[in-house]
């Protein structure tokens, strides 16, 4: 019995719908994993905890991500997706540059402040929990290393917009500076910088770049 074109279209439609459902379910699980990391840290990240957080039947997370490394890698990939709008905002500045060090510092300070808002701070906490997990798990460290290399390339591409003459040399310093400032602002309220102080420190970096 031959297969009609209508049947082929129907089957393709079902296939597309299923892929959409799978992609959506993976995103839900990865978001739940990030939320568990934020609230309970790495020790609280279990497949069952993610199931509960996502409101899914027990076993759902392990069905999609059987190992802890797979779950961590999915959470990392989802975090990168959440950070994409910030990356695009920076990329949109490239045609407008180069900027003076003070203006470049103000733009980056605004970006840091956006990562620390109540809506985004949880993701920043989860981000650092992923760093800690990578320290203990060599396989996951490889995945994190690749993400860091991608951001290093991005920093090198963006630094000339701030007037940097040696972007290859200073890109690692910029990432280290941003990491340090985020940790200080989020986890060390006693030494957190005011908005003007944050701009001052970033301006010194860009002026020496």
C-alpha positions, 0 to 999 in steps of 0.5 A: 500500500503506497504512502500518500503525500498527505500522510507524508505531510502529516508525519512530518508535522508530527515530527516537527511538533515532537522536536519542538516539544523535546526542545521546549522540555529540555529548556524547561529542565535546564532552567530548573537546573539553574534555579536549583543551583541558585537556591541550593547550590551544587550539592542540591542539584539532583535529577529529582530536585530538578524534576520537582523544580520543573514540575515534571514527573519523576524521572523526566530529567534523567530521561533527557540528561542521564548523567550529572555532567550532561545536566550541568552541560545543559544548564551551561548551554541554557545560561549562554542562551540567557546571556545572548541578549547582553552579548547582542547589545554589546555587538550593536555598539561596535559600529558606534565606536570607538568610545572614550575610556569613560564612556566605554566604562559607563556602558560596561558598568550598566551591563554589570548592573543589569546582571545584578538586578533581582531578575538576573542575579539568580542567573549570576549566582548559578553561573558561579555555582557552575564554575565551582562544579567545573573545578571538581569535574574535569569533563564538565570543565572541558565544556566550560573551557569552550564557553570561556574561549568563545567569550574570550574571542568575543572580548577580543572583537569588542575591545577595539570599540573601547579604543583598545590597541592590543585586544588580544593581550587585554581580552583575558584581563577584561574577563577576569575583571568582569568576573571579579567585579561580579563576585565582589558586587554580588557576594561581598556587600561590605566591599561592593562599589557604588555605581561611580566607583564601578565606572572609575575602576572600569575606566582605569582598565580601558585607559590602560588598554 
